[in-house]
Amino acid sequence: MLYMVVGGFIFYLLSILIDPIFIPTLQISDNNCFKWTETRSGFQKQSECVEFKDKLAELKYRHNHKMERRRANKMIGLFIAASVVTLLLMVLNPSLFFGSGVKIEDYTGATATAVFYGIILGFILPVFYQSLLPPPAEWLPAELEEIRMARIDLILKTMADH
């Protein structure tokens, strides 16, 4: 239980540290899009802009979509990392998870358990901590916000050059 609480908090911290550095989104107002269309992706319906006010609005929109895909990849990466860390801990010291005297002979059960823990540590507990704790901007070091703003400025300068 202690492993889940501490591990979930560590993956929550990792998640909120990745966002400002690697997933900077840009502010876009709704009036930058003149025409919306509805598309289907599997069972999901999505609204997508097809006619923009100007080229900069289109570049911002495309950038934010790219960041959404990057955020999804981050979540998958956290899940895989949590599962691998759990599996390594199980292999190195199975008594932490299964009780004393237990030896892992068949890795199928350990892998299934590691995936289960990966879901809890990589998905569920970070969302729980996010809803429980104050917003990260209030307690994270200001340097992370400065890095985020510098990344956004760089992205906007790059867009302005196009």
Beta strands, then each sheet from edge to edge (+ up, - down):
strand 1: 33-41
strand 2: 44-52
sheet 1: 1+ 2-
end
